[in-house]
Amino acid sequence: MAKMWAGRTAGNTDKIADDFNSSIRFDCAMAKQDITGSMAHAAMLGARGIIGEDEAAQIIDGLQGILDDLERGALDFDLSCEDIHMFVEQVLTERLGDVGKKLHTARSRNDQVALDLRMYLRDEIAETGALVKALLNALCAQAEAHAGAIMPGYTHMQRAQPVTFGHHMMAYAMMLLRDLDRLSDCARRMNVSPIGCCALAGTTYDTDRFAEAKALGFDDVAMNSLDGVSDRDFCAELLSALSILMMHLSRFSEELILWSSWEFRFVELSDSYTTGSSIMPQKKNPDIAELVRQDRAGLRRSDGHADGAEGSAAGLQQGHAGGQGEHL
């Protein structure tokens, strides 16, 4: 298959090289963001007269059709494509003909993947924040319900001073409030559009970066094109914020494990979130808390590869900007 970037070379790379350069197994997770960004880009191209308005409308309709087909399972990702951008453009061109190729006008895969990643992680932060808020509400409800329940406070695993269960729950509420603040701050800093930076030095086309950024919900555009396509500070910042969040969840899980044991018996976990034993039927195991404490939190701290936003941020950074050797 011909490569989008084939120029001075024929683009006839070895299959091993193709597999090594490929990022579609990672960035297919950003299909919705990639297509949404491309629809805004096509609209901008049409509005500025860079391509015909009828062509822009065809491209937007075609992109919507691809997104719809992906979401209902009528279209599978072609893993022979180097990345999600190539896949979308390939399908679009198959469906629309040469007009589909005009989508890439005034854009590089460098600013495109930078845009997709910011949009994807922005969505993941919103979803993660909603989950943290739900946990925060549950902690506050327990704190209010047990505001007067006396329990021992521990230092060095020795009983130290009396506290209330409500007070202990609110300690975790305070941690989660800081976590939410960190996520919000990270989202604010990443909400800058790199589109229009192109490969590294912009484009000679008369584009409207601000209109495109506004259409995609960004607060501003990158002020420097080199920085716009190379900045991945927000990935490292999000990984840091999520690692601290997971540390707090790990700490809370450890308390639940101890408190639900026969030695403590401070709390009883719901049957809906515990498991039993095939040989010891009297047992009620806090498996979920144990997984959060060790496996999930440990994976995030050790190598950054994990489910959800954090794993995506780490994994997608391994993606290839494409064609010119720029690794993101």
Salt bridges, closest charged atoms under 4 A:
ASP18 OD1 - LYS3 NZ 3.64
ASP19 OD2 - LYS15 NZ 2.98
ASP34 OD1 - HIS85 ND1 2.67
GLU55 OE2 - LYS102 NZ 2.55
ASP69 OD1 - ARG72 NH2 2.80
ASP69 OD2 - ARG95 NH2 2.84
GLU82 OE2 - ARG109 NH1 3.26
GLU82 OE2 - HIS320 ND1 3.59
ASP83 OD2 - ARG109 NH1 2.50
GLU89 OE1 - HIS104 ND1 3.92
ASP98 OD1 - LYS101 NZ 3.63
ASP116 OD2 - HIS85 ND1 3.47
ASP179 OD1 - ARG182 NH2 3.10
ASP179 OD2 - HIS248 ND1 2.81
ASP185 OD1 - ARG188 NH2 2.81
ASP185 OD2 - ARG189 NH2 2.71
ASP206 OD1 - ARG48 NH2 2.81
GLU212 OE2 - HIS41 ND1 3.02
ASP231 OD2 - ARG118 NH2 2.71
GLU237 OE2 - ARG189 NH2 2.51
GLU254 OE1 - ARG293 NH1 2.91
GLU255 OE2 - HIS168 NE2 2.73
GLU268 OE2 - LYS284 NZ 3.17
ASP271 OD1 - LYS284 NZ 2.72
ASP303 OD1 - HIS305 ND1 3.98
GLU310 OE1 - ARG300 NE 3.32
